Each structure stands twice: as C-alpha cells, then as structure tokens.
C-alpha cells in the first residue's frame, strides 16, 4: 500500500490521470483484501505501517483537493463564474 501511495503522489504531481486511476484501483484491491482480516489483532509493526499509510493517504487526499481547487479556480477565471461547482442557492 505504501508503494501505491508513493506512486499516487508522483502521479498527482505529474497530473498523470492514467496512473492516478491505476493507483486508485490498486488501493481498492488492497483494501478489499484487508477487509478479510479486519478485526484480527495487529502486532506493533503492522500498526506502525497502517499509521504510515493513513498519514500518506491523508497527504495525497490534500493534494487531490488542492488540484481540484486549482482547476475550479482556473475554470472560474475562464468562465467568469468562480462558483462553477457550487450548489445552486435555494430560496
């Protein structure tokens, strides 16, 4: 999982969509495999690895959000509408 997250970070930095999707598929596959052993006690090494994975996934999530915000801002500049993805106002 750590290798996939590192690859995802590089793909995000390079805006490599195909690689980002491949990494997302890999993360889904590994999470499915981990669900089969959920609830079993973890040793200290496994807990450490899971904490590292959580931290790295959080960093990657923040990177994805920053990229999405940047795209939204650029699209807003092009269209003159800075709230391109905002939900419509309800009266």
C-alpha positions, 0 to 999 in steps of 0.5 A: 500500500505504501508503494501505491501511495508513493506512486499516487503522489508522483502521479498527482504531481505529474497530473498523470490521470492514467496512473492516478486511476491505476493507483486508485484501483490498486488501493481498492484491491488492497483494501478489499483484501484487508477487509478479510482480516479486519478485526484480527489483532495487529502486532506493533509493526503492522500498526506502525505501517497502517499509521504510515499509510493513513498519514500518506493517504491523508497527504495525497487526499490534500493534494487531490483537493488542492488540484481540484481547487486549482482547476475550479479556480482556473475554470472560474477565471475562464468562465467568469463564474468562480462558483462553477461547482457550487450548489445552486442557492435555494430560496 
